[in-house]
Amino acid sequence: MFTDDEKNQSDKRESMNIDETHIAIMKLLRDGRRSFKKIAEELAITENTVRARVRRLQDEGVLDVTGLVNPESLRGHRVVIVGMNINHVNLVDKGEEISRLKGVVSVSVVTGRYDLIVQVLFKEGYGLLEFYTEELSKVKDIQSVETFVVYKGYNLKVPYLL
């Protein structure tokens, strides 16, 4: 069910020993502007140790340090969650394909009522209609969709990708 690339990424993550220092560094990087020097001081380790560990976490696909936005603070922007059922057994490939569509923040293969849960960011001029007619219509084997418009989100921050 997994592609070779996905299996390799998974194997890398499983083979990397994530210890308490890695966890502490990742927690402190919640503020992505925090310097390696400050992190090192707080953890009583060297700055080079922090730099090397962050680089390894990034290389292994465990950590990304990115800017996130609160879509509610941006006029005309909105997040929508779409539950999808697929007429296709290989949900991983279908999820990968959908993840490349404009506005898609994330795609998750899930258990339960839907096969995939898709989080999408919209703005004025690019909304649900455009997403369904210009983007999702290109994807074959979608059996059904159900849309959930987020009216109010808590701790909802997404990368700005429009």
PEHU-V194537 format. One record per residue. N is the residue number from 0. PSI is psi in whole degrees, -180 to 180 (999 if undefined). D_FIRST is the distance of its C-alpha to the first C-alpha in Angstrom with 2 decimals. Layout:
BEGIN
N/PSI/D_FIRST
N/PSI/D_FIRST
END
This chain:
BEGIN
0/-25/0.00
1/144/3.84
2/165/6.72
3/-41/9.63
4/-43/11.72
5/-39/9.77
6/-41/9.57
7/-43/13.22
8/-44/14.23
9/-43/12.99
10/-40/14.81
11/-47/17.79
12/-40/18.12
13/-32/17.95
14/-21/20.48
15/128/22.82
16/104/25.39
17/110/26.01
18/-177/29.54
19/-32/32.08
20/-43/33.46
21/-46/30.16
22/-45/29.88
23/-42/33.53
24/-46/33.13
25/-39/30.19
26/-43/32.30
27/-27/35.27
28/3/33.30
29/-35/32.79
30/94/35.94
31/-11/34.53
32/-7/38.13
33/131/39.10
34/155/40.23
35/-33/39.01
36/-46/42.65
37/-40/42.81
38/-45/39.58
39/-42/41.01
40/-44/44.27
41/-31/42.67
42/-2/40.63
43/46/43.45
44/173/41.46
45/155/42.07
46/-38/40.95
47/-35/39.46
48/-45/37.30
49/-49/35.98
50/-46/35.42
51/-42/33.57
52/-42/31.33
53/-44/30.49
54/-44/29.77
55/-42/27.42
56/-40/25.60
57/-45/25.27
58/-35/24.25
59/-2/21.46
60/17/20.13
61/-33/21.41
62/136/24.36
63/137/25.54
64/110/29.17
65/162/29.60
66/133/32.12
67/151/31.21
68/152/33.32
69/108/34.31
70/-26/33.84
71/-21/36.66
72/-6/39.06
73/114/38.47
74/132/40.49
75/3/38.58
76/151/35.12
77/149/32.83
78/139/29.33
79/141/27.50
80/132/24.42
81/123/22.51
82/132/20.44
83/142/18.25
84/139/16.84
85/142/14.65
86/39/15.12
87/138/11.64
88/-35/8.56
89/82/6.20
90/-31/7.90
91/-47/6.87
92/-42/8.50
93/-41/11.15
94/-41/11.88
95/-44/12.43
96/-46/14.69
97/-32/16.59
98/-19/17.10
99/-1/19.26
100/152/21.64
101/131/25.15
102/-13/25.84
103/121/22.31
104/-45/22.60
105/156/19.21
106/133/16.10
107/133/14.40
108/125/11.57
109/168/13.82
110/166/14.94
111/-149/18.09
112/-32/19.72
113/159/17.42
114/-39/13.77
115/145/14.65
116/126/17.79
117/130/19.29
118/127/22.40
119/139/24.71
120/130/28.08
121/160/30.88
122/173/34.41
123/132/37.51
124/-13/36.94
125/94/33.15
126/-159/32.22
127/-44/30.17
128/-47/31.68
129/-41/30.95
130/-47/27.36
131/-42/26.72
132/-33/28.87
133/-28/28.35
134/-63/24.79
135/-28/22.57
136/-18/24.24
137/-17/22.62
138/125/19.09
139/161/18.36
140/22/16.81
141/119/18.09
142/-48/19.58
143/159/21.60
144/151/22.43
145/131/24.75
146/135/26.56
147/108/27.96
148/128/30.65
149/112/31.32
150/-35/35.10
151/126/35.43
152/149/32.94
153/130/33.56
154/29/32.23
155/105/30.37
156/138/30.32
157/158/28.06
158/144/28.10
159/111/30.40
160/20/28.48
161/999/30.59
END
